[in-house]
Amino acid sequence: MLAESAASAGDPLRKTRVLIVDDQPMVRAGISMLLASEADLEIIGDAGSGDEAIKLSRRYSPDVVLMDVRMPGMDGVTATKRLIAETRENEDRLVRVLIMTTFDDEDIVIRALQAGASGYLLKHASPAEIAVAIRRVSAGETWLDATAATRLVQRLHAVSTDLPNPALMLTPREQEVLRLVATGMSNQEIRDYLVLSEATVKTHVARILFKTGSRDRAAAVAMAYRSGFAKPDDRIPG
């Protein structure tokens, strides 16, 4: 069921366009009602499956997709991977996926982040937390539910330890961004060099940190050097 956009092209307030994906109609309706009072958020549609989510995303280009994980047919992790892959060609319109689930399971979190999700939220989150998470993810940041954060970081560090080169988990674009980060480039410099938006660069950096289990940019650079992915004497491309 779709809710057509009420905002005109000349609306001075740029609303964040949200697509809700869950196999339970009551859950979709409930989330829509919870977010209806947020003036800067606009629910452009809802989907009951991963396949439908992809179709509606192609048609309506949401800014953020609230994605359930366990659905019949195509699950949320697979749908996330497909959405990210389809929009990667036009990185200024890169869809941001915020996973929503009742399952407090770090394995799901890792799979979703590796698929390209920008964050993870439990369905029992408050309306205010959901709204804040959507805004943060839309701005190119990463949102991680606090109850899962500690275990997730521990698991990602374990993954980084087990793999000879954690950077191999990254997409080609994320690897390119990591190499530039390792040369000392700022987000603004990477933005200009790769001709991307700064929000897109922030999204790539956030995914690099989560996928490699790095607590910050310095840790990601240290990992890149330690694994041989980058060398300290590498220079910023001319």
BELHUMO-V615069 format. One record per backbone hydrogen bond with DSSP energy under -0.5 kcal/mol. CO is the residue of the C=O (numbers start at 1). NH is the residue of the N-H. Records with the same first field share a line. If there is no record, write none. Layout:
BEGIN
CO->NH / NH
END
This chain:
BEGIN
1->46
2->4
8->11
12->14
13->15
15->17
16->42
17->63 / 64
18->44 / 45
19->66
20->47
21->68
23->25
24->27 / 28
25->29
26->30
27->31
28->32
29->33
30->34
31->35
32->36
33->36
35->38
37->39
38->41
40->16
42->18 / 44
45->20
47->22
49->53
50->54
51->55
52->56
53->57
54->58
55->59
56->60
57->61
63->96
64->19 / 66
65->67 / 98
66->21 / 68
67->100
69->71 / 76
74->50
75->79
76->80
77->81
78->82
79->83
80->84
81->85
82->86
83->87
84->88
87->90
89->91
90->93
91->94
95->97
96->65 / 98
97->99 / 118 / 119
98->67
99->121
101->123
102->104
103->105
105->108 / 109
106->110
107->111
108->112
109->113
110->114
111->115
112->116 / 117
113->116
118->143
119->99
120->145
121->101
122->125
126->130
127->131
128->132
129->133
130->134
131->135
132->136
133->137
134->138
135->139
136->141
137->140
143->120
145->148 / 149
146->150
148->152
149->153
150->154
151->155
152->156
153->157
154->158
155->159
156->160
157->161
158->162
159->163
165->168
166->169
167->170
171->175
172->176
173->177
174->178
175->179
176->180
177->181
178->182
179->183
180->185
181->184
186->190
187->191
188->192
189->193
190->194
191->195 / 196
197->201
198->202
199->203
200->204
201->205
202->206
203->207
204->208
205->209
206->210
207->211
208->212
209->213 / 214
210->213
216->220
217->221
218->222
219->223
220->224
221->225
222->226
223->227
224->228 / 229 / 230
225->228
231->234
END
